[in-house]
Amino acid sequence: MSAVGAVGAVSAEAASSPNITRAASSPNITRAECTAVGGQITSSPYAGYGCTLSDGTTEPIT
C-alpha cells in the first residue's frame, strides 16, 4: 500500500523540477526564487502571498 501526503507530493515535485531548488522539507519559496523562474507574486486575503507558476500551481512565499 502506497500513499503520498501533500507534503510528499510537493517535495517530489520540487525534487523533479529543474527550475526551483530548495530543501525538500520546505515547500515555500522566496520572492526572488518566484520571479527568477518567471512566476507571478499574488496576494490573497487570509492566505498571504503566493507565487503562481507557469504550470498553474501556487506556492506559498516565505
N, C-alpha and C positions, 0 to 999 in steps of 0.2 A: 504494500500500500504506500503510495507516494503522494504527499501533499506539499504544496508550496504556499507559504503565507505571503501577505502583501509585502512585507519587508524583504523576503527572499526573492520575490519577483522583481522588485526594484533593484536589489543588489545584482541579480542575474542580468538585468537589462543594462545596468551601469557597467558591469564587467564585460559585456559584449559590445558596448558602444565605443568606437574609437575616438569619438569627439569629446566625451566627458570623462575625466579621470578624477576619481575621488575614492575615499575609503569605502569599502563595501558595507560597513556598519552605518554610514551616514548617507541617507537618501537625499539630503538637502544640498543645494549648490549655492554659490555666491552670485552676486550680481555680475561680477566680472566674468565668471565662467559662463553665465547665461548669455551675455552679449557676445562673448568670444565665439560661441557656437551658433550664433545667429538667432538666438531666442529673443522673445519679447517679454519684458517685465510687465506684469499685470498686477492690479490691486483688487482685492475682493473684500467686501465688508465681513468682518468677524474672522476671516481666514488669513488676512495679512497679504503679503506679497508672494507672487509665484512667478515662475518662468515658463512661458508657453513655448514649447519647442516646435520645430517644423513638422514633426510627426503627429502633432495634436495633443501630446501629453503635457501635463503641467507638473513641475517640480516645485516644492516649497523652497523659498530663498532664506538663507540664514543671515 
